[in-house]
Amino acid sequence: MSQKPDGHKPGRPVLSRRGLRIAAIAGAGLLVVVLGAGFLARKNADAHLREWTEQQAVPTVSVVTPDTRGRRTTIELPGRLEAYSQAQLFARVSGYIKEWKADIGTPVKAGQLLAEIDAPDLDQQIMQAEADVATAKANLELAQQTLDRGRLLITSGAVAQQTLDQRAADQAGRQGLLKSSQANLDRLRVLEGYKRITAPFDGLVTARATDVGALINAGAGGGPALFVVSDITKLRAYVNVPQNYVPEIPVGTKAQLAVPEYLGRAFPATVEASARSPE
C-alpha cells in the first residue's frame, strides 16, 4: 500500500496561509469595531454629562406677585412682668414705727392704714408752734387796743400823729407775725397727718421693709421703702428688643405672653410704648 506524498497524517484539518490571513484581518476589524464603539460610547457619555452639567448650572427661580398680606415675622424674647401701677411708700416724718397693719400679700384699699409712726420731735414742734400762735395773737390784740386808744386821743391832742403811726405799724407787724406763726403751725399739722402711712390706691402689699420700733428717717434717702403697694389687676411686660428688630415692632403691635406659672397658655398683649434707647 503506497503512502501519500504530502507526509500529513489523515484526519487532521489543514490551514492554508490564505485562511490565516483572512482570520487575522477579521480579528483586526473586530478589534477596530470594538474600539470605535467604546470611543463613541465614551464620547456620547461625555456630551451627555456636559449637557446635564450646563442644565444644572442654570438657576431656577419662581416668579410670584409681591404680597405682604401673608408675611408674618415671629420673634421670641425674654421679659419681666411688673404691676402697671406701683407705689413705693416712704415716711415724710422722722420717728419710730408704732405699729403696722398690713403685711406682704395683704390686699388693701385706697386710704387704708398700713402703719403708724410715733414722732415725738414733731409733737414738740407742734406744741411750740401752738404757743407761738397764742403769743402772736395776744401781742396783736394788745397792739390793736393801743392803736384804737390812740385814735380816740388823737382828736384831743393827747397823742401825737407820729406816735399813732408807730402804733399802726406795730399792729401791722404783730398781725404779720401771727400769720407766720399760724402758717408754721398749719405746716406741722400737715406733717402730723403723715404719721399715718396709708395705701394710695387699691392693690396688694408686695413689700414691707420695716417693723415695730424701727427708726424712720424722713424722705427717700434713709433706706428702702417702708411699703410697696402694687395694682396687679393690670400688668406691664418689659422686654429688651434687639436693635435690628426695633423697626419691625412699632407701637400697637400685637404680642403673646407665656409665663411658667401657666404652661401651655398664651395671654394677649399690645406694645404700648417704646423707650427708643439703644443698650
Protein Blocks (a to p, Z undefined) as FASTA:
>chain_A
ZZdfklpaehiacddfklmmmmmmmmmmmmmmmmmmmmmmmmmmmmmmmmmmmmmmpccd
ddddddfklgccddddddddddfbdcddddfbdcddfbdcbdehiacdehiafbdcddfk
lmmmmmmmmmmmmmmmmmmmmmmmmmmmmmmmmmnopacfklmmmmmmmmmmmmmmmmmm
mmmmmmmmmmmmmmpccdfbdcddfbdcbdehiacdedjkloccfbdcddfkbccddddd
dfklmmmmcghiacddddfklghiacddddfbdfkiaZZ
